Amino acid sequence: MDIKTKLKDDNVLFSSSSNSSSTAQILGYLEKKGIITVEDLINADPEIFYFATRNIYTAMIHVLRNAYLNEPLVNGDLLQKKYIKSDLERCLSKDILALGLVKQDPQSARFALNRMDWFGGVIDMKYILERLPENSYCSNLRAFYINYLKKLEEDKRSKNDVEIILAKLEELKHLTEMRDNLNEKIFALQREINNYEAETGKHVRK
């Protein structure tokens, strides 16, 4: 992927977003900051963005650096965390802020989380991503994260499938060796019986 790609042509966060008005708003804001290409954004100093949305643009930078430069996804570990209800105030709000899913305002995070259908028990970030109320700033990031988790699941499933096949191949090898050993013993016994019958003229097999 070419970091010289214009943001309006980017398929990771922008042109693939379902919220075209939100995307146009973001692109317009970035253009005013002199940020036109993917390269411009991934090299931007987060301090140039308004404090209220700085975490969102920082998360976008992390995502694009992962997609275009193959760098590990910063905060990617948060996408695989699990939570219980008491985590809402303690760390969950902080995590969705770090992922750029809401504006940099604890009240925004709390409001978003309180609107989810969560009646207790353990949930994961995928559950949260799929149920957070629509937000004009986070829809493109959320779509990326959902696809990112889907790919992780597919890779894990593929890895598990390979491991299962390798285990079956190992079992097949073991069974084949057992069969070959049994065949050798059978052939050896048959030779002994044939030799005995040939030497004695007695037929012991019916």
C-alpha positions in Angstrom: 0.0 0.0 0.0 1.3 3.4 -1.0 1.5 6.0 1.8 1.3 8.7 -0.9 -2.4 7.7 -1.3 -4.7 10.7 -0.8 -6.9 10.2 2.2 -10.1 10.6 0.1 -8.9 7.5 -1.8 -7.9 5.5 1.2 -9.9 2.3 1.7 -8.8 1.6 5.3 -10.6 4.4 7.1 -12.1 6.9 4.7 -13.7 6.0 1.4 -14.9 2.7 2.8 -16.8 4.4 5.6 -20.5 4.2 5.4 -21.0 7.6 6.9 -20.0 9.8 3.9 -21.0 13.1 5.6 -18.8 12.3 8.6 -15.9 11.3 6.3 -16.2 14.5 4.4 -16.2 16.5 7.6 -13.1 14.7 8.8 -11.3 15.1 5.4 -12.2 18.8 5.3 -10.8 19.3 8.8 -7.6 17.5 8.0 -7.2 19.4 4.7 -7.3 22.7 6.7 -4.4 21.3 8.7 -2.5 20.6 5.5 -3.0 16.9 5.7 -3.9 15.5 2.3 -2.2 12.1 2.0 -1.9 9.1 4.3 1.8 10.0 4.7 0.8 13.5 5.9 -1.5 12.0 8.6 0.8 9.2 9.8 3.6 11.7 10.3 1.4 14.4 11.9 2.0 15.6 15.4 -1.1 14.8 17.4 -0.7 18.1 19.3 -2.0 20.0 16.2 -5.5 18.5 16.7 -8.2 19.9 19.0 -7.9 18.4 22.4 -11.5 17.1 22.3 -10.8 14.9 19.2 -7.1 14.4 19.5 -7.5 10.8 20.7 -9.6 10.0 17.7 -7.0 11.3 15.2 -4.2 9.7 17.1 -6.1 6.4 16.8 -6.4 7.0 13.1 -2.7 7.5 12.9 -2.1 4.2 14.7 -4.5 2.4 12.3 -2.9 3.8 9.2 0.6 3.0 10.4 -0.6 -0.6 10.9 -2.2 -0.8 7.5 0.4 1.0 5.4 3.6 0.4 7.3 2.9 -3.0 8.8 3.6 -1.7 12.3 1.9 -3.5 15.2 -1.4 -1.9 16.0 -1.0 0.4 19.0 -3.6 -0.5 21.6 -4.5 -3.6 19.6 -4.4 -5.5 22.8 -7.4 -3.6 24.0 -9.5 -5.1 21.2 -9.1 -8.5 22.9 -9.8 -7.6 26.5 -12.8 -8.8 28.5 -14.8 -6.8 31.0 -17.3 -7.1 33.8 -19.9 -4.5 34.7 -17.7 -3.0 37.4 -15.0 -2.2 34.8 -17.2 0.5 33.2 -15.9 3.4 35.3 -12.5 1.9 36.2 -11.0 1.0 32.8 -13.5 0.5 30.0 -14.1 4.2 29.5 -10.4 4.7 29.3 -10.0 2.0 26.8 -12.6 3.2 24.3 -11.1 6.7 24.6 -7.7 5.2 23.7 -9.2 3.5 20.7 -10.7 6.8 19.5 -14.3 5.5 19.7 -15.6 8.6 21.5 -14.4 12.1 22.0 -11.8 12.8 24.6 -14.3 13.3 27.4 -15.0 10.8 30.1 -18.6 11.9 30.1 -18.9 11.0 26.4 -17.5 7.5 27.1 -19.8 7.0 30.1 -22.8 8.2 28.1 -22.0 5.8 25.2 -21.5 2.9 27.5 -24.6 3.5 29.5 -26.7 3.3 26.3 -25.5 -0.2 25.5 -27.6 -3.2 26.3 -25.4 -4.6 29.0 -27.1 -6.4 31.9 -24.0 -7.8 33.5 -21.7 -10.8 33.0 -18.5 -10.9 31.0 -18.3 -9.1 27.6 -15.5 -8.5 25.2 -14.5 -5.5 23.0 -16.2 -7.0 20.0 -19.5 -6.9 21.9 -18.9 -3.2 22.7 -17.9 -2.3 19.2 -21.1 -3.8 17.8 -23.3 -2.0 20.3 -21.9 1.4 20.9 -24.3 4.1 19.7 -23.5 5.7 16.4 -21.0 8.5 16.7 -20.1 10.8 13.8 -16.4 10.6 14.6 -15.9 6.9 15.4 -17.8 5.0 12.7 -14.8 4.5 10.4 -12.5 3.5 13.3 -15.1 1.1 14.6 -15.6 -0.5 11.2 -11.8 -1.0 11.0 -11.6 -2.6 14.5 -14.5 -5.0 13.8 -12.8 -6.1 10.6 -9.5 -6.4 12.4 -11.0 -8.7 15.0 -12.7 -10.7 12.3 -9.4 -11.2 10.6 -7.8 -12.3 13.9 -10.5 -14.8 14.4 -10.1 -16.1 10.8 -6.3 -16.4 11.3 -6.8 -18.2 14.6 -9.3 -20.6 13.0 -7.0 -21.2 10.1 -4.1 -21.8 12.5 -6.2 -24.2 14.5 -7.2 -26.0 11.3 -3.6 -26.4 10.3 -2.7 -27.7 13.8 -5.5 -30.2 13.6 -4.4 -31.4 10.2 -0.8 -31.7 11.4 -1.9 -33.7 14.4 -3.9 -36.0 12.1 -0.9 -36.4 9.9 1.2 -37.4 12.9 -1.4 -39.9 14.0 -1.6 -41.3 10.4 2.2 -41.7 10.4 2.0 -43.5 13.8 -0.8 -45.8 12.6 1.1 -46.5 9.3 4.2 -47.5 11.2 2.1 -49.8 13.4 0.5 -51.3 10.3 3.9 -51.9 8.7 5.2 -53.5 11.8 2.1 -55.8 12.0 2.5 -56.7 8.3 6.2 -57.6 8.9 5.1 -59.9 11.8 2.3 -61.5 9.7 4.7 -62.1 6.8 7.3 -63.6 9.1 4.8 -65.9 10.7 3.5 -66.9 7.3 7.1 -67.8 6.2 7.7 -69.9 9.3 4.4 -71.8 8.7 5.2 -72.3 5.0 8.7 -73.5 5.8 7.4 -75.9 8.4 4.8 -77.3 6.0 7.3 -77.6 3.2 9.9 -79.4 5.4 7.4 -81.8 7.1 4.9 -82.3 4.4 2.2 -81.5 7.0 -0.5 -79.0 6.3 -1.4 -77.3 9.6 -3.7 -74.7 8.0 -7.3 -75.7 7.1 
